[in-house]
Amino acid sequence: MPLLSIEELRESLNEIFTNHGLSGESAAVLVDIILSAEASGRRTHGLIRVRPMLKHLKSKGHAPGKWLKESAVSALYDGRGGLGYLVAYECAKKAIALAGRASIAVVGSCGATHTGPMGYFVRMCALEGLIGICFANCSPLAAPFGAAVPVLGTNPIAFGFPCQPEPVVVDLATTATTYGECKVALAEGRKLPEGVALDSQGKPTIDPEAALKGGALLPFGGHRGYALALAVQILTSAFTGAAAVPEPGEDYGYTIIAIRSDILVEKERFDEILRELIRAVKSAKPGDPGQPVLIPGERSAARRAEAVKNKIHLPQPLYEEIFKKD
């Protein structure tokens, strides 16, 4: 199993993506998002996505998107079928810039492909002292509550809150498992947990291949997760002009909101209350004495630091898939 440092991976991947037509700047952004996801333990959005992205670049390229409209507090971006990670990054940058001037901003995009790890983009906001909230959809993978076929995407929602030493980052799909987790389970020969997926006949399955081939993922929390997923679909389709039910890799929607943390109270008061809340949560008696209570984003930050220190293990098949010559 190859062991590579973050910088070794960064250098190699930058070269690979620029050789596939991306500008140096775009390649650097894309690689940073991928490596951040991998190092954070979000393997479903990390290196496993490289080869599909290269196939996309080889067949369709990556045309820069264009801004369709903009006001003092909002903007709409057409991703024009480009790599969704880069579309989401451009929208996050725009939201940060607008919120810096107007205190709050709402930015959306249509015409995107898979937009990647939502936590990365709300963390961008939080590192600039802003509260970040974002949503995304994708092609049908999830069955509505009570249905046996997919209609909705995995429809993640994420929040980022400025805090020291690391932002509080909440990032979750509205499904009980995700497409990426099914792909990882399939690659590693693992079964899925009970109650997270259906097969093509609408029957419960623990076989990731059955879930991926004509099956469906289930919402977390039954009707509660479904309701949240539907809300996300509205915020990323009707709200942005993207497709209501997009085809695979076509016209996905994405929305990000950035808000200054001092819009209602002084920044010092916001920080004071947030620190008090975090202290209260972390001082709660754990159910397992060996497992302390963590704040969302804390485990990911520790994993990133560990990856920088001890490098990243790549399964041999994944290493060969990424670095094989076309």
C-alpha positions in Angstrom: 0.0 0.0 0.0 1.8 3.2 -1.2 2.4 5.9 1.5 2.6 9.4 0.1 2.9 12.8 1.8 0.3 15.5 1.1 2.9 17.5 -0.8 3.9 14.6 -2.9 0.2 14.0 -3.8 -0.3 17.7 -4.4 2.6 18.0 -6.8 1.6 14.8 -8.7 -2.1 15.7 -8.9 -1.4 19.2 -10.0 0.6 17.9 -12.9 -2.0 15.4 -13.9 -4.8 17.9 -13.9 -2.9 20.6 -15.8 -2.0 17.9 -18.3 -5.7 17.3 -18.7 -6.4 21.0 -19.6 -6.9 22.8 -16.3 -5.1 26.0 -15.7 -2.5 26.0 -12.9 -4.8 28.0 -10.6 -7.8 25.8 -11.2 -5.8 22.6 -10.7 -4.4 23.9 -7.4 -7.8 24.7 -6.1 -9.2 21.4 -7.2 -6.3 19.4 -5.7 -6.6 21.3 -2.4 -10.3 20.3 -2.1 -9.6 16.7 -3.0 -6.7 16.4 -0.6 -8.6 18.2 2.2 -11.4 15.7 1.9 -9.0 12.7 1.8 -7.0 13.9 4.8 -10.2 14.7 6.7 -11.3 11.1 6.4 -14.0 12.1 3.8 -12.6 9.5 1.3 -15.9 9.5 -0.6 -15.0 13.0 -1.9 -11.3 12.6 -2.0 -8.9 10.6 -4.2 -11.6 8.2 -5.3 -13.0 11.1 -7.4 -9.8 11.8 -9.4 -10.3 9.3 -12.2 -13.9 10.2 -12.9 -12.8 13.9 -13.0 -10.1 13.0 -15.5 -12.6 11.2 -17.7 -14.8 14.3 -17.6 -11.9 16.5 -18.6 -10.9 14.2 -21.4 -14.5 14.0 -22.8 -16.0 17.4 -22.0 -13.2 19.6 -20.7 -13.8 22.4 -18.2 -15.2 25.6 -19.6 -15.1 28.5 -17.0 -18.6 29.3 -15.8 -20.2 32.7 -16.1 -22.2 35.0 -13.8 -25.8 35.3 -14.9 -26.8 38.0 -12.4 -25.5 39.8 -9.4 -26.8 42.3 -6.8 -25.2 43.7 -3.6 -26.3 40.6 -1.7 -26.7 37.8 -4.2 -25.3 36.2 -7.4 -26.2 33.4 -9.7 -23.5 31.3 -11.5 -23.8 29.1 -14.5 -21.3 26.3 -14.2 -21.7 25.4 -17.9 -21.1 21.7 -17.2 -17.7 22.2 -15.6 -16.3 20.4 -12.6 -18.6 21.0 -9.7 -15.9 21.3 -7.1 -14.6 24.4 -9.0 -18.1 25.7 -9.5 -18.8 25.5 -5.7 -15.5 27.1 -5.0 -16.3 30.1 -7.2 -19.6 30.5 -5.5 -18.1 30.3 -2.1 -15.5 33.0 -3.0 -18.3 35.3 -4.3 -20.4 34.8 -1.2 -17.5 35.7 1.0 -16.7 38.8 -1.0 -20.4 40.0 -1.0 -20.9 39.3 2.7 -17.8 41.2 3.5 -19.4 44.3 2.1 -23.1 43.7 2.8 -23.0 41.5 5.9 -25.0 38.7 4.2 -24.9 37.1 0.8 -26.8 34.3 -1.1 -25.1 32.7 -4.1 -26.4 29.9 -6.2 -25.3 27.9 -9.2 -26.9 25.8 -11.9 -25.3 23.8 -14.6 -22.8 22.0 -12.3 -21.6 18.5 -11.9 -21.0 16.9 -8.4 -20.1 19.8 -6.2 -18.0 17.8 -3.6 -17.5 18.2 0.1 -19.8 20.9 1.5 -17.7 21.2 4.6 -14.8 22.6 2.7 -16.9 25.5 1.4 -18.5 26.5 4.7 -15.1 26.2 6.3 -13.9 28.8 3.8 -16.5 31.1 5.1 -15.8 30.4 8.7 -12.1 31.1 8.2 -13.1 34.6 7.0 -15.1 35.2 10.2 -18.5 34.4 8.4 -21.2 31.8 9.2 -21.5 29.6 6.1 -24.5 27.5 5.1 -24.7 25.5 1.9 -26.8 22.9 0.1 -26.4 20.8 -3.0 -28.3 18.3 -5.0 -27.4 15.6 -7.6 -29.1 13.0 -9.8 -31.7 10.7 -8.3 -30.1 8.4 -5.8 -32.5 8.6 -2.8 -36.0 7.3 -2.4 -38.5 9.7 -0.8 -40.0 8.3 2.4 -42.5 5.5 1.4 -41.1 5.2 -2.1 -39.2 2.3 -3.7 -37.4 4.2 -6.4 -34.9 7.2 -6.3 -36.1 10.7 -7.1 -34.0 13.0 -4.9 -30.2 13.4 -4.6 -28.2 12.7 -1.4 -28.8 16.4 -0.9 -26.2 17.4 1.7 -26.4 20.4 4.0 -23.5 22.0 5.8 -22.8 24.8 8.3 -19.6 26.5 9.2 -19.1 28.7 12.3 -16.0 30.8 13.0 -14.2 29.6 16.1 -10.7 29.1 17.4 -8.6 27.1 17.0 -10.8 25.4 14.3 -14.2 26.4 12.9 -17.2 24.3 13.9 -18.2 22.4 10.7 -21.4 20.5 10.4 -21.6 18.5 7.1 -24.1 15.7 6.5 -26.1 14.1 3.7 -29.8 13.7 4.1 -29.5 10.0 3.2 -28.5 7.3 5.7 -25.5 6.5 3.5 -24.1 8.1 0.4 -23.2 7.1 -3.2 -19.5 7.6 -2.3 -19.8 5.4 0.8 -21.4 2.7 -1.3 -18.5 3.0 -3.8 -15.9 2.8 -1.1 -17.7 -0.2 0.5 -17.8 -2.0 -2.9 -14.1 -1.3 -3.5 -13.2 -2.7 -0.1 -15.5 -5.7 -0.3 -17.7 -4.5 2.7 -21.4 -4.8 3.2 -23.6 -1.8 4.0 -25.4 -1.4 7.3 -29.0 -2.6 7.6 -31.7 -0.1 6.7 -29.8 2.3 4.4 -30.5 1.1 0.9 -32.9 -0.7 -1.4 -32.1 -2.9 -4.4 -33.7 -2.5 -7.9 -36.8 -4.4 -6.8 -37.3 -1.9 -3.9 -36.2 -4.5 -1.3 -33.9 -3.7 1.6 -30.2 -4.6 0.8 -26.8 -4.6 2.4 -25.1 -5.2 -1.0 -23.5 -1.9 -2.2 -23.5 -3.1 -5.8 -27.2 -3.8 -5.6 -27.8 -0.3 -4.2 -25.7 1.3 -6.9 -27.2 -0.7 -9.8 -30.8 0.4 -10.0 -31.3 0.6 -6.3 -31.9 3.6 -4.0 -30.6 5.1 -0.8 -32.9 5.8 2.1 -33.3 9.1 3.9 -31.8 9.2 7.4 -34.5 9.4 10.1 -37.3 8.2 7.8 -39.8 11.0 7.0 -37.6 13.6 8.8 -34.6 13.1 6.6 -36.9 13.0 3.5 -38.5 16.3 4.4 -35.1 17.9 4.8 -33.9 16.4 1.5 -36.9 17.9 -0.3 -36.2 21.3 1.2 -32.6 21.1 0.0 -33.8 20.0 -3.5 -36.1 23.1 -3.6 -33.3 25.4 -2.5 -30.9 24.0 -5.2 -33.3 23.6 -8.1 -36.3 26.0 -8.1 -34.2 28.6 -6.2 -31.3 28.5 -8.7 -33.0 27.6 -11.9 -31.3 24.2 -12.1 -33.1 21.0 -13.1 -35.9 19.8 -10.8 -34.6 16.2 -11.1 -31.2 16.3 -12.9 -29.8 13.7 -15.1 -26.5 12.1 -13.9 -23.8 14.8 -14.1 -26.1 17.4 -15.7 -27.4 20.7 -14.3 -26.9 20.1 -10.6 -27.8 23.0 -8.3 -25.9 24.5 -5.4 -26.6 27.3 -2.9 -24.3 28.9 -0.4 -25.2 31.6 2.2 -22.6 33.6 4.0 -23.5 35.8 7.1 -21.3 38.0 9.2 -21.3 36.7 12.8 -21.8 40.2 14.2 -24.9 41.0 12.2 -27.1 40.7 15.3 -24.7 41.0 18.3 -21.2 42.2 18.7 -18.5 39.7 17.5 -17.1 39.5 21.0 -20.5 38.4 22.3 -20.9 35.8 19.6 -17.5 34.4 20.3 -18.1 34.4 24.1 -21.4 32.5 23.8 -20.0 30.0 21.2 -17.1 29.2 23.5 -19.4 28.8 26.4 -21.6 26.4 24.4 -18.6 24.4 23.2 -17.3 24.1 26.8 -20.7 22.8 28.0 -20.9 20.2 25.2 -17.4 19.0 25.6 -17.7 18.8 29.4 -20.7 16.5 29.2 -20.1 13.1 30.7 -19.4 10.7 27.8 -21.4 7.5 27.5 -18.1 5.7 26.9 -15.3 7.0 29.1 -12.8 6.2 26.4 -14.6 8.3 23.8 -14.8 12.0 24.7 -17.6 14.1 23.3 -16.4 15.9 20.1 -17.6 19.0 18.4 -18.5 18.6 14.6 -15.3 19.3 12.6 -13.0 18.4 15.4 -12.3 14.8 14.3 -11.7 16.0 10.7 -9.2 18.7 11.9 -7.3 16.0 13.9 -7.2 13.7 10.9 -5.9 16.5 8.6 -3.1 17.1 11.1 -2.3 13.4 11.3 -2.2 13.1 7.5 0.3 15.9 7.3 2.5 14.3 9.9 2.2 10.7 8.9 1.3 10.8 5.2 -1.6 9.1 3.5 -2.0 5.4 2.7 -3.4 4.7 -0.7 -4.8 1.2 -1.5 -2.8 -0.2 -4.4 -5.8 -0.4 -6.8 -6.6 3.3 -6.1 -3.0 4.3 -6.6 -2.8 2.5 -9.9 -6.2 3.9 -11.0 -5.0 7.5 -10.4 -1.5 7.3 -11.6 -1.8 4.9 -14.5 -1.0 6.4 -17.9 -3.9 7.1 -20.2 
